[in-house]
């Protein structure tokens, strides 16, 4: 009996030891699992923390471009893209209000702006180029001692709202009338009238009514009115995620550009005069039409042919018929932009009253066709440039200067492409196809071809 009890106790001890070892093994496994879970959680937390720090601190300050060792940060660029999107959207909303919410009209007049808002990468590239230009301009302005103060910015903003301290704006000087010289050749219609045309019965003389009410005198914009309009503008931008500081930065950048451009113009001594040409021209859409016109010129002269084409009634012309017209006093650059380099070269090389050969101007864009020109110079002399031509020359000067500056000291980093803001978002109604208008009713006229003459009412 005692022997069996002893064996039983030894068996219990062996089982207890086995359970203890098994429990210890389970504890070790549990501890290892906990350590692994904690490690994974810590790793995930570190990844999230790194991502959080990268998004909020590192990425916004990482450069998208370098301009003469000065960075354009991701934050600066993204804020400007947001402002540009806001400007486009506000412009579209104002246009929709002008057109009575007719989205079809808005799409017709502002289709390019809508396309730009739907193409963030293109808009992002345009904004980045603009910021680079602004940095180049700012650096050159600093080297020249050009400054723009906060007061200058405020004055510019007030002027854009026609607020001038409660006074009217300073009137522009009255332009001096330019005397246009009489063209050397005065084409006149050559059609001969062979039928006697009855004179029209004169209409009774109109009764003189009351004189028209004179236009109201301009009223100076008050401070209260300016502040109200400016607040409305800022509220529109604020609603779209743009603050006032960014708005003012854009105004300041424009003032720096204007003031630098004034000095560049002075440095280059841009003239407000240029050699300009006037000429008559015949243009045909086919070579056959041009050859026919040239044959007529050889048989008679340019002016007679020009007059004949010019005097044709609209019913006698087709889409392929030659057209006769005249261009008055344009510079070589203007003619180049209007007609092409071939016509500009001819206008500034031909002798006066000398018809040209047929000049082919090849189609440059899809949807256009080749054109065949015959021109005759009527005058060429030095003349004052138009305001539009002067502004175009100044902008060309600035563009050339910026292009030269970009050759050195500018580096762009491609990381911006993956971070282009897409907000604020354009209202989807601007993307809907325009609503078709009401169908025009078809009017069916009665057939009177076989109606007796006496039954037709006068």
C-alpha angles and dihedrals in degrees: 000000000000089000093056092049090052092051090049093052092049090050091052091050091052091050092046091051090049091051091048092052091046091049091049090050091051091049091052091050092047090050092050091049091050091049091050092048091048090048093051091046090049091049092050090047091051091050091050091046092049090048091048092049091045094051097043103033115011104037096046090054097041110107124249091188142005121220115186091332092311117118128227101208127217089243094052092049095045092050091052092048089052090051092049091051090049092051092051093047093048089049091052092048091051091048091050089052090050091052094046093253091303097154092187090063091047091051090050095051100034105027092127092056091050091050091049092053089052092051105061095174094056091046090047091053092049092050092047091051089049092052091049090052090049092053091050091049092047092051092050091045090053091051090051095046094247113155136182118200130202087251090057090052091049092049091050092051092048091049091052087060091046091248112142103167092292094307132106118264117266106268117243116248115267107258117243112244113249113221108229111215116233110259113253091235124043110195115209130188112271098194112125118222110220101170127071109242114208114238117250119252104254116247118237113266111266117252110249109242131195116303116260118266110258116247114265118260115255112263119218114247110247125224091247092052092049093048091049094050093044091050091052090052093049091047090054090053094043091054087057095049102265123125129211094251092063090047091054092046090060091051091049092050090053092051091051089051093049093049094046090048090055090057094044089053090050091047093051092040093224109202123229089213133067141169107273133187138209122199145165117234141190115203127190130184093216133048090232091058091049092048091051091052091047091051090053091050091053092049095047120358139280097266094051091050091045091051093047093053092041092051096052112118114242090249090062095056132082134193089268096046117114117257125216121206144140136238118208124210112330130156122243092257091051092049089047091054093046102041109006137260094288093062093042091053092049094047091054097043105040122094117242116278090010114128116224128229118258107293118205115212107190122219111264103183133047110264094032127101137215116276129209116209135190112186136180122199115234099176145352125187145132110279138165114273120241119250089251092053091049092051091048091052091050093050090048089052091052092046091051091049092050092048090054092049091051092061091078134030099018122112125172124201117212094219089094092073093071093047106051111141116239094190141131089048122222114243108258092230089077089062098050118106111260116266109252114243123240114291115259108246115242113238112211112206119209117253106247097166092107099031113119112255093237090059094056111099117228 
